[in-house]
């Protein structure tokens, strides 16, 4: 078994250990070559992802996933008659397979586990709980994590989101001692070269201590939840300390939907590529934007992506909205077949030069509970609604919408300085404009907006059952009608 899989169970203890232990043990482990840490498969996956997309290799990967599922996964035994077609025409076989939901797995985990591997070859993991249905599932030891690391390293090389130098990491990781009276708000993790800032102390009174860490470590890259990075940039800019991140050469945003005003602020602040990554714990799909192209490019040699409309059929028209559905490659422990991610996206045109063969989505709208409902039942994604007029909210550390009835929104803001009556009026007018008169908004200034246990911000607390409003929206009505 590769070192990384064997030591994975100790990650929690390692992160919680005193800094000197991390420095000694982590520093030594960082010297171990990737092929030893992650196993022989790591180099093979790197070669796969670095090479031009191969249609035959994709077809072979899909065929192998379907064969494993049909031969050894109890939940798919009713479809075993598709086995021959899976070998010869896997895409046709896939179209006849059922859609697979998180609820299906949660209700019948054992029925979705392959019998082709012994338990010793399976690694039990959990989704992060950012969805309404967190689940347990299995990865394949010696394979899944090696593949994920290879993909991450190739992405970093191609898009300059990592390299030599310290990485500022703001991804919800707990910091030992952050809960005390004199909290320690950062730590350094030498294996990944991560300067980790606590995501639980993003209020202004704590920012100076973050600034001290930035001055000491001078990070060259940033990997962050957008909602965690944004308050830091607002404070640095307001205090004239933007120079503390002047050495940054690449920014990778991950794990959350990205507000338009967040992305605009990041691109204005940093003189370097700002990339948005899309992925999930299940390791089914892998996508990202480009420095000069805000569309999401899905890696076809990582997993197979489908965009499925409310009628259960494939979305084929550019600009139409559908649910992202993925089929995993390279996980014989628990193959995911036509797995409904719960995320919605807008189909894009073909990828530009250099990314041929990569399916493209214009944007990812977010999860079903990240839509607001207009009074006329139209849906607007909270990602594009976000900060309806960025100018008035540029001094707000966090914002959060809440909805309990169609057409009516509550917007909580956590400002560095109070909003004027004119500011509030402008925000209200912008929300009405962006929703074409579909929503009115009440603004409430607050001292704190809590984040989740994983350090993420809930951009929308939605009390309505969005599924009942989806019908018309899947035809494309969720697109923001106003210019960006």
Rosetta blueprint (number, residue, H / E / L):
1 X L
2 X L
3 X H
4 X H
5 X H
6 X H
7 X H
8 X H
9 X H
10 X H
11 X H
12 X H
13 X H
14 X H
15 X H
16 X H
17 X L
18 X L
19 X H
20 X H
21 X H
22 X H
23 X H
24 X H
25 X H
26 X H
27 X H
28 X H
29 X H
30 X L
31 X L
32 X L
33 X L
34 X H
35 X H
36 X H
37 X H
38 X L
39 X L
40 X L
41 X H
42 X H
43 X H
44 X H
45 X H
46 X H
47 X H
48 X H
49 X H
50 X H
51 X L
52 X L
53 X L
54 X L
55 X H
56 X H
57 X H
58 X H
59 X H
60 X H
61 X H
62 X H
63 X H
64 X H
65 X H
66 X H
67 X H
68 X H
69 X H
70 X H
71 X H
72 X H
73 X E
74 X H
75 X H
76 X H
77 X H
78 X H
79 X H
80 X H
81 X H
82 X H
83 X H
84 X H
85 X H
86 X H
87 X H
88 X H
89 X L
90 X H
91 X H
92 X H
93 X H
94 X H
95 X H
96 X L
97 X L
98 X L
99 X L
100 X E
101 X L
102 X H
103 X H
104 X H
105 X H
106 X H
107 X H
108 X L
109 X L
110 X H
111 X H
112 X H
113 X L
114 X E
115 X L
116 X L
117 X L
118 X L
119 X H
120 X H
121 X H
122 X E
123 X E
124 X E
125 X E
126 X E
127 X L
128 X L
129 X L
130 X L
131 X L
132 X L
133 X L
134 X L
135 X L
136 X E
137 X E
138 X E
139 X E
140 X E
141 X L
142 X L
143 X L
144 X H
145 X H
146 X H
147 X H
148 X H
149 X H
150 X H
151 X H
152 X H
153 X H
154 X H
155 X H
156 X H
157 X H
158 X H
159 X H
160 X L
161 X L
162 X L
163 X L
164 X L
165 X L
166 X L
167 X E
168 X E
169 X E
170 X E
171 X L
172 X L
173 X L
174 X L
175 X L
176 X L
177 X L
178 X L
179 X L
180 X L
181 X L
182 X L
183 X L
184 X L
185 X L
186 X E
187 X E
188 X E
189 X E
190 X L
191 X L
192 X L
193 X L
194 X E
195 X E
196 X E
197 X E
198 X L
199 X L
200 X L
201 X L
202 X L
203 X L
204 X H
205 X H
206 X H
207 X H
208 X H
209 X H
210 X H
211 X H
212 X H
213 X H
214 X H
215 X H
216 X H
217 X H
218 X L
219 X L
220 X L
221 X E
222 X E
223 X E
224 X E
225 X L
226 X H
227 X H
228 X H
229 X H
230 X H
231 X H
232 X H
233 X H
234 X H
235 X H
236 X H
237 X H
238 X H
239 X L
240 X L
241 X L
242 X H
243 X H
244 X H
245 X H
246 X L
247 X L
248 X L
249 X L
250 X E
251 X E
252 X E
253 X E
254 X L
255 X L
256 X L
257 X L
258 X L
259 X L
260 X H
261 X H
262 X H
263 X H
264 X H
265 X H
266 X H
267 X H
268 X H
269 X H
270 X L
271 X L
272 X L
273 X E
274 X E
275 X E
276 X E
277 X E
278 X E
279 X L
280 X L
281 X L
282 X L
283 X L
284 X L
285 X L
286 X L
287 X E
288 X E
289 X E
290 X E
291 X L
292 X L
293 X E
294 X E
295 X E
296 X E
297 X E
298 X E
299 X L
300 X L
301 X L
302 X L
303 X E
304 X E
305 X E
306 X E
307 X E
308 X E
309 X L
310 X L
311 X L
312 X L
313 X L
314 X E
315 X L
316 X L
317 X L
318 X L
319 X L
320 X L
321 X E
322 X E
323 X E
324 X E
325 X E
326 X E
327 X E
328 X E
329 X L
330 X L
331 X L
332 X L
333 X L
334 X L
335 X L
336 X L
337 X L
338 X L
339 X E
340 X E
341 X E
342 X E
343 X E
344 X E
345 X E
346 X E
347 X E
348 X L
349 X L
350 X L
351 X L
352 X L
353 X L
354 X L
355 X L
356 X L
357 X L
358 X L
359 X E
360 X E
361 X E
362 X E
363 X E
364 X E
365 X E
366 X E
367 X E
368 X H
369 X H
370 X H
371 X E
372 X E
373 X E
374 X L
375 X L
376 X L
377 X L
378 X L
379 X E
380 X E
381 X E
382 X H
383 X H
384 X H
385 X H
386 X L
387 X L
388 X L
389 X L
390 X H
391 X H
392 X H
393 X H
394 X L
395 X L
396 X E
397 X E
398 X E
399 X E
400 X E
401 X E
402 X E
403 X E
404 X E
405 X E
406 X L
407 X L
408 X E
409 X E
410 X E
411 X E
412 X E
413 X E
414 X E
415 X E
416 X L
417 X L
418 X L
419 X L
420 X L
421 X H
422 X H
423 X H
424 X H
425 X H
426 X H
427 X H
428 X H
429 X H
430 X H
431 X H
432 X H
433 X H
434 X H
435 X L
436 X L
437 X L
438 X L
439 X L
440 X E
441 X E
442 X E
443 X E
444 X E
445 X E
446 X L
447 X L
448 X L
449 X L
450 X L
451 X L
452 X L
453 X L
454 X L
455 X L
456 X L
457 X L
458 X L
459 X L
460 X E
461 X E
462 X E
463 X L
464 X L
465 X L
466 X H
467 X H
468 X H
469 X H
470 X H
471 X H
472 X H
473 X H
474 X H
475 X H
476 X H
477 X H
478 X L
479 X L
480 X L
481 X L
482 X L
483 X L
484 X L
